Amino acid sequence: LVFLASIFNSFRFEMLNGTLNQSLKFTLEAIFISEKLFHLNSINKIEVDSFDYKGRSINHKRAFIAKKSLGTRNKLKIVFNNKTTLEVFFQQITKNEIFKDKFILIEYCNLDKIHYLNLLDILKISDYDEIQIFKNKYLKQNY
């Protein structure tokens, strides 16, 4: 019975606490959150946590309540030059969907907006040799 319940629940998505009513877009000049424009020159630091995606298995201690994620546990934090912060959560429909903005995020790093360790985390680069190749190929600063 527990086995059948775990199979049934593996097709269920978690509940959404809130609404998905905004859009997020990275450009070389700004970050758009819905209709709001945040110019890069007004931003001091950007942090991104992008591990979640729609359909990712959420493992619980009890297998019979396992569910699928809606992909909404990703967070963008912007620290502005005036020290105020903005945090938004965003959804990824597919795994590593943020990779489509790879070159924009690399440019943010080269502009010292995203720390390169955060960039490596976003792009899931952890092997030492791959890090060295990536740094030499894409990053202007010597980390």
N, C-alpha and C positions, 0 to 999 in steps of 0.2 A: 504493500500500500504506500509506504514512504517512497519507494522507487518510482511508482506511477505519479505520485504528487510532485516529485522532483522533476520528472520529465515534463509534466503539464506546466509547472511554474517556470521552466526554463524558456518558455515562449512568451511569458508575461513581462511587460515593461513596468518599471517602477512608477509610482505616482509623481506627477509634476506639481510641486508646491509653488504656484505662481503662474505667470504667463510668459510666453516667448513672443515679444512684440517689438523687438528692436533688431537692427542689423549692425554688423561690424565689418568695416572695410579698412584695410591698411593701404596707404599710398606712399609714395616717396616724399610727399610734402606734408601729409597730415594723416590723422586717424579719424574716420567717420564712425560715430555711434548714432545710428538712425540718421536724423537730419542734422545732428550737431557735428561741427567741424572743430578739430583740435589740431592746430598747426604744430609741427614738430619744433619750431623755435620757441614755443611756449612750454614744451615738455622737457623736464630734467631727466627722468628715468621711466623706463617701461619694464614691467615684469609680466611674464606670461607663464601660466601653468596650464598645459594642454594635453593632459593624459586621457581624458574621457572621450568617448564617442558612442553614438547610438548603436545599441546592440551589444555593447561590452558586457560580459558576464559579471554580475555582482555576486561574489561569493559570500555567503553568510555561514555562520557556524553550523546552522542546521540546513542541510542540503535541500530540504523540502520547501524552503522559502526563497530559494535562489531566483533572481529575476534578471532582466536585462536593463541596462542603463539607457536613459534617454540622451546621454551625451552632453549634459548641461553642467557638469562640475568643473568646467574649464574657467579660468579666471584671468582677466586682464586688469592690471593695476597700473595706473598712470600717476606719476608724481610730477606735479607742475613746478615751474620755476619759483612760484610764490609759496611753495611747500604744501599746497593743498593736494589732496589725493582723490582719485576717482577709481572705484572698483566696479567692474561689471563681470557677470558670468555670461558665458557664451556656449552655444551648442556646436558640436561637430557631428555631422551626419555620418561621415566615414572616418575610419581610423587614419590618423595623420593628415586630416584634411587641411590643417594649417600649413602643410608643406607647400601648398600652392602659392603661399606668400614668402617662400624661402628667401628669394633674392631681396625683397623689401626688408625682411627681418635682418638679413646680413648687412644691408645698408644702415639700418637703425643701429646695429652694433658698431659699424665703422664710424658712425656719428656720435658714439658713446651714449646712446639712449638705452640700449639693452646691453647688459653685461654679457661677455662672451660665454661664460659658464651657463647662463640662462639660455643663450642661443644654442649651445651644444645640447642642453637638456631638451629644448623644443624640437630640435632636429634629430634627437635620439642618437647622437654620436658619442660613444663612450670608449671605443678602442683607442689606445694611445697613438698608434700609427695613423689611424684615420683622423684623429684630432690634429696631428702635425700636418698632414696633407691638406686638411680643411683650412687650417690657419694660414699656411703658406699660399694657398690658392685664392682665398676670399678675404682675409682680414688684413686691413691696412696697418693696424697697430701690432706691436710685438708683445704678445701675452706670454 
